[in-house]
Amino acid sequence: MTDRYADRVVIVTGGSRGIGEGVVRAFVGAGARVTIADIDAAGGEALASALGSRATFTPVDVRREDDVVALIDGVATREGRLDCLVNNAGTHPPHLPIDAITPAAFRDLLELNLVSQFVACRAALPHLRTSGGCIINMGSLVGSLGQAHAVDYVATKGAIAAFTRALAIDEARHGVRVNCVSPGNIDTPLWQSFAERSPDPDATRRAGAADQWLGRLGTIDEVGRLCVYLAAEATYTTGVDHVISGGAELGYGRKMP
């Protein structure tokens, strides 16, 4: 436990597992009081119980505006303040060409990955303006690079980075910083599920590690520590897309099989 963010109040959506879990653990370790907001009640309650009194769980479906507003207003009322919102909830659907992605599925993904962040920011800003707090939106490295058979996912993540820049401009006058974190290949249950569904999971894992100049997947703890740094120490940073990728985007690479 450190005092880098002692007694500050943080909400992490999608906080029960994966990158969200890493963010929750990092903020609790920095002394914050963290609300884990997730549709996964069993996972969220188990994580909150494991982390002790500084972590609480609230069941939330971020696709439901009323749920999100109730979550944020409830935390601000209970804790007396809100200092940081981490918009992490989202998913990467199976890789498909555009011909196999229906407009309805695309709209659903937009609601989960993008519109939910808009709704949460809108609800949190009155509280964050009072505390001089910050917002961290979770994007993705592929939002700027692109990705094969993922036009739906890439579109949502690219929009998050653009949304972050625009909101940072508007909220600077209120003392609220807005940043984006864009992970590359991070070792999460979702990443491992993609590997398991491949024809050769071990080869997929080796190839995934080789995609980074650092030669490995990132960890959820590393993403969590970056989020704490942005909230607690990077006080002159706003509107920036912070890539955490192990150097995956650096240098030229072979493009054809």
C-alpha positions in Angstrom: 0.0 0.0 0.0 1.2 3.5 -0.9 -0.3 6.9 -0.4 0.0 8.0 -4.0 -3.8 8.4 -4.3 -4.8 8.1 -0.6 -8.5 8.4 0.2 -9.4 9.5 -3.3 -12.6 8.0 -4.8 -12.4 6.0 -8.0 -14.9 4.1 -10.2 -13.7 1.4 -12.5 -16.3 0.0 -15.0 -15.7 -3.5 -16.2 -13.5 -3.9 -13.1 -14.1 -7.5 -12.1 -11.5 -9.1 -14.4 -8.9 -8.6 -17.0 -7.5 -5.1 -17.4 -10.2 -3.7 -15.2 -9.1 -6.0 -12.3 -5.5 -4.7 -12.8 -6.7 -1.1 -12.6 -8.8 -1.8 -9.5 -5.9 -3.5 -7.7 -3.5 -0.7 -8.6 -5.7 2.0 -7.3 -6.5 0.1 -4.1 -2.7 -0.4 -3.7 -2.3 3.4 -4.0 -4.7 4.0 -1.1 -7.8 4.9 -3.1 -11.4 3.9 -2.3 -12.5 2.0 -5.4 -16.0 1.0 -6.6 -15.9 -2.0 -9.0 -18.7 -1.6 -11.5 -19.5 -4.7 -13.6 -22.2 -6.9 -15.0 -20.3 -9.9 -13.5 -21.7 -9.9 -9.9 -19.8 -13.1 -8.8 -16.5 -11.9 -10.1 -16.9 -8.3 -8.8 -18.0 -9.4 -5.3 -15.1 -11.9 -5.1 -12.5 -9.3 -6.1 -14.0 -6.7 -3.7 -13.9 -9.3 -0.9 -10.3 -10.2 -1.7 -9.2 -6.5 -1.6 -10.7 -5.5 1.7 -12.5 -2.4 2.9 -11.2 -0.1 0.2 -13.0 -1.9 -2.6 -16.7 -2.2 -3.0 -18.8 -3.8 -5.8 -21.9 -2.4 -7.6 -23.6 -4.4 -10.3 -24.0 -2.3 -13.4 -24.8 -2.9 -17.0 -23.1 0.0 -18.7 -25.4 -0.3 -21.7 -28.2 1.0 -19.5 -28.1 4.7 -18.9 -30.1 4.6 -15.7 -27.7 2.0 -14.2 -24.7 4.2 -15.0 -26.2 7.4 -13.7 -27.3 5.6 -10.5 -23.9 4.2 -10.0 -22.0 7.5 -10.3 -24.4 9.5 -8.2 -24.6 6.8 -5.6 -20.8 6.6 -5.2 -20.5 10.4 -5.1 -23.2 10.6 -2.4 -21.9 7.7 -0.3 -18.2 8.8 -0.5 -18.8 12.5 -0.5 -16.8 13.0 -3.7 -15.5 11.5 -6.9 -11.9 11.9 -8.1 -11.4 9.5 -11.0 -13.6 7.6 -13.5 -12.0 4.8 -15.4 -14.1 3.8 -18.4 -12.9 0.3 -18.9 -16.0 -1.8 -19.7 -16.1 -3.2 -23.2 -15.3 -6.2 -25.3 -13.6 -7.4 -28.5 -16.0 -9.6 -30.5 -14.8 -12.5 -32.6 -12.8 -11.5 -35.7 -15.1 -11.3 -38.7 -15.0 -9.6 -42.1 -17.4 -6.8 -42.6 -19.7 -9.1 -44.7 -20.4 -11.2 -41.6 -21.0 -8.2 -39.2 -24.6 -7.2 -39.1 -25.6 -3.5 -38.6 -27.4 -4.6 -35.4 -24.3 -6.2 -34.0 -22.3 -3.1 -34.9 -24.8 -0.9 -33.1 -24.7 -3.1 -30.0 -20.9 -2.9 -29.9 -21.0 0.9 -30.2 -23.4 1.0 -27.2 -21.1 -1.1 -25.1 -17.7 0.2 -26.1 -18.4 3.8 -26.9 -21.8 5.2 -25.9 -21.3 3.8 -22.4 -18.2 6.0 -22.0 -20.1 9.1 -23.2 -22.9 8.4 -20.7 -20.5 7.8 -17.8 -18.5 10.9 -18.5 -21.6 13.0 -18.8 -22.9 11.7 -15.4 -19.5 12.0 -13.6 -18.4 15.4 -14.8 -20.5 17.5 -12.3 -18.7 15.6 -9.5 -15.3 15.7 -11.1 -15.5 19.5 -11.7 -16.0 19.9 -8.0 -13.0 17.7 -7.0 -10.7 18.7 -9.8 -10.7 15.0 -10.8 -9.9 13.1 -14.0 -11.2 10.7 -16.5 -9.3 7.7 -18.1 -11.0 6.1 -21.1 -9.8 2.7 -22.2 -9.0 2.6 -25.9 -6.8 0.2 -27.8 -3.6 0.2 -29.8 -5.6 -1.0 -32.9 -7.7 2.1 -32.7 -4.9 4.0 -34.4 -3.2 1.1 -36.3 -6.2 -0.9 -37.5 -6.7 -4.7 -37.3 -7.7 -7.4 -39.7 -11.3 -8.5 -39.5 -12.2 -6.1 -36.7 -13.7 -3.0 -38.4 -16.4 -2.9 -35.7 -14.0 -3.0 -32.7 -11.4 -0.7 -34.3 -14.1 1.9 -35.1 -15.2 2.0 -31.4 -11.7 2.3 -30.1 -10.6 4.9 -32.6 -13.7 6.9 -31.6 -12.7 6.7 -28.0 -9.4 8.4 -28.6 -11.1 11.2 -30.6 -13.8 11.6 -28.0 -11.1 11.9 -25.3 -9.3 14.7 -27.1 -12.5 16.7 -27.7 -13.7 16.3 -24.1 -10.2 17.3 -22.7 -10.5 20.6 -24.6 -14.0 21.3 -23.1 -13.2 20.3 -19.6 -9.8 21.9 -19.1 -11.5 25.2 -18.1 -13.2 23.2 -15.3 -9.9 21.7 -14.1 -10.8 18.2 -15.2 -8.2 16.2 -17.1 -9.3 13.6 -19.7 -6.8 11.0 -21.0 -6.9 7.7 -22.9 -5.0 4.5 -22.3 -4.6 2.2 -25.3 -3.2 -1.2 -24.6 -1.7 -3.6 -27.1 -1.4 -7.3 -26.4 -2.2 -7.7 -22.7 -2.4 -11.1 -21.0 -6.1 -11.2 -20.1 -8.8 -13.9 -20.0 -10.2 -12.5 -23.2 -6.8 -12.7 -25.0 -6.3 -16.2 -23.8 -9.8 -17.2 -25.0 -8.9 -16.0 -28.5 -5.7 -18.1 -28.4 -7.7 -21.2 -27.2 -10.0 -20.9 -30.1 -7.2 -20.9 -32.6 -6.1 -24.1 -34.4 -2.8 -24.1 -32.4 -3.1 -22.2 -29.1 0.5 -22.6 -28.2 1.7 -21.2 -31.5 -0.8 -18.3 -31.2 0.7 -17.5 -27.8 4.2 -17.6 -29.1 3.3 -15.4 -32.0 1.5 -13.0 -29.7 4.6 -12.6 -27.6 6.7 -12.1 -30.6 4.5 -9.2 -31.8 6.2 -6.9 -29.2 9.8 -5.7 -29.2 9.8 -6.5 -25.5 9.1 -10.1 -26.4 6.1 -10.8 -24.2 2.5 -9.9 -23.5 1.8 -7.0 -21.1 0.2 -7.6 -17.7 -2.9 -6.2 -16.2 -0.8 -4.8 -13.4 1.2 -2.7 -15.8 -1.9 -1.1 -17.3 -3.2 -0.5 -13.8 0.0 1.3 -12.7 -0.2 3.5 -15.8 -3.7 4.5 -14.8 -2.7 5.4 -11.3 0.2 7.5 -12.7 -2.2 9.4 -14.9 -4.5 10.1 -12.0 -2.0 10.8 -9.3 1.1 12.2 -10.9 0.6 13.2 -14.6 -1.1 16.5 -13.6 0.0 18.3 -16.7 -1.3 15.7 -19.1 -4.7 15.9 -20.8 -6.1 14.8 -24.1 -3.4 12.3 -24.7 -3.7 8.7 -26.0 -1.2 6.8 -23.8 -0.1 3.6 -25.7 1.1 0.7 -23.6 2.1 -1.9 -26.1 5.7 -3.2 -25.5 6.6 -1.4 -28.8 4.3 -3.5 -31.0 3.7 -0.5 -33.3 7.4 0.3 -33.8 9.3 -0.4 -37.0 8.4 -1.9 -40.4 6.9 -5.4 -40.6 6.0 -8.0 -43.1 2.5 -7.3 -44.3 1.7 -10.3 -46.6 1.8 -14.0 -45.7 
